Structures are given as structure tokens and as C-alpha cells.
């Protein structure tokens, strides 16, 4: 895993400062770390299980990100962009920027050029009349990606990457793919690697800014008296 952040180091950091953290934020990070740690268990197996690791890393991401609204795959979704902008604003070491423009540049380009993780392709395949010409949509989306790449717009590329990963997430979670299939190995391998590096970076940045408004917890541990879970 090279220089990727370890679960042990992040958990130690969270434990060391948890008494000074807002309770909701501490629970959010604790939950995310639990799933991140589970993903590493799958990657340390012989052989590793990238399918399972991807699923657990996505849960960790949702635990970190999830607020009052569900993750939406729409490219224009304001909530996910707001989250990425907050991360970028607090990323003083530019780790997200470096990951996108250096470490995973080629993997990201391949992922964004893969029609099998582009939702309009599947909508067209499944006969949704409102979709129209998926190839035109794909070409237009690639133009937007190219403009974002030219402008080095980190948040926009993050958004595009996670839109594609969301489609992959749906394929795995909803039984639309075979475990350990040779058909989708490239996107699972690259998607898992991207998430494995970025999710702990997201958590580390969040712990740098615990009083930022990261969103209201959707499933709190303690509910007010009289409220049903």
C-alpha cells in the first residue's frame, strides 16, 4: 500500500483527540474507520479480495460523507461538491491534488473513459426512453472531463470519478456483477486502489478540521426521548 495512510495510525489519532471532538463528528469518524479497517483485512488476505475491499471502502466513504441527503450520482449534485470543496479547502498539504494529478492520473483517465461505469450507457441498454443517445452524452461528458483536466479542477474531477465509482458500487451491491469476475477486473482494481488511498486522506483532513460543518448524522447513536429510531 506504499505511503497510503494506515488504519492503525488514523485510529490512534482519533483515540488521542476524541475527548476534544464534537460527539457527532467523533462517531462519524469512528464508524468510517471501522469500515476502512475491515477493507484492509480483505486486502491483506492471500489472495486479496478487491471486490470486498471496494464495498467496505465505499461504506467508509459514506460514513464520512453521509449527511441528511443520500449520495446522488448526478454530475451537478451540490451536496457532494460541497463536501469535496470543504476537503480541498482544508487540504493544506495538497494530498488530494497530488493523488489526482500524479499518483492516479492514468487510472483516473482510464476509469473516466470506461462506458461500463457510465450510467447513461446502462440506462440506454435497459430501454429507458428518456435517455436518448448515450454515445452523445458520453462524448459530451468526456469534453467536460477534458476541460476539468485542462483547468486542473480537482473538485470537478473528484466528482466525475466518484460518479463512475458510484455506478461500480451499484453493480456490486445490487448483484449486477460476479464476485472476482474477469469482466470488470480493471475498474474494480483501479476503483479499489483510488478509494484505498483517498478515503483515509479524507478522514485525516476531516480530523484536521473537526469543527467544520460536515453535516448532520442520519443515524445517531443517542436519540432524544420519545423519538423512534
WOZIHU-V120067 format. One record per pair of residues at least 6 apart in sequence whose ideal C-beta (glycine too) atoms are under 7 Angstrom apart, sorted by the first residue. I is the first residue (numbers start at 1). J is the second residue. Records with the same first field share a line. If there is no record, write none. Layout:
I->J / J
This chain:
1->196
4->196 / 197 / 200
5->200 / 201 / 204
7->33 / 36 / 37 / 40
10->33 / 200 / 203 / 204
11->33
13->207
14->29 / 30 / 33 / 207
18->26
21->210
22->210 / 211
24->217 / 220
25->210 / 214
27->217 / 221
28->63 / 64 / 214 / 217
29->203 / 206 / 207
31->63
32->60 / 63 / 64 / 203
33->203
35->56 / 59 / 60 / 63
36->57 / 60 / 199 / 200
38->56
39->53 / 56 / 57 / 60 / 196
42->48 / 49 / 52 / 53 / 56
43->53
50->188 / 189 / 192
51->172 / 179 / 180 / 188
53->192 / 196
54->172 / 188 / 191 / 192 / 195
55->172 / 173
57->192 / 195 / 196 / 199
58->169 / 195
60->199
61->195 / 199
62->71
64->202 / 203 / 206
65->83
66->218
67->215 / 216 / 218
68->215 / 216 / 218
69->79
71->80 / 166
72->80
73->119 / 163 / 166 / 167
75->159 / 160 / 163
80->159 / 162
81->155 / 159
84->155 / 158 / 159
85->155
86->212
87->96 / 202 / 205
88->96 / 154 / 155
90->205 / 208 / 209 / 212
91->205
95->201
96->154 / 198 / 201
97->154
99->197 / 198 / 201
100->108 / 154 / 157
101->152
103->197
104->194
107->190 / 193 / 194
108->157 / 161
110->190
111->117 / 161 / 164 / 187 / 190 / 191
112->145 / 160 / 164
113->142
114->187
115->121 / 138
116->187
117->164 / 167 / 168 / 187
118->138 / 164 / 167
119->167
120->131 / 134 / 137 / 138
121->134 / 138
123->131
124->131 / 134
145->160
148->156 / 157 / 160
149->157
161->194
165->191 / 195
168->187 / 188 / 191
170->176
171->177
177->184
206->214
223->229
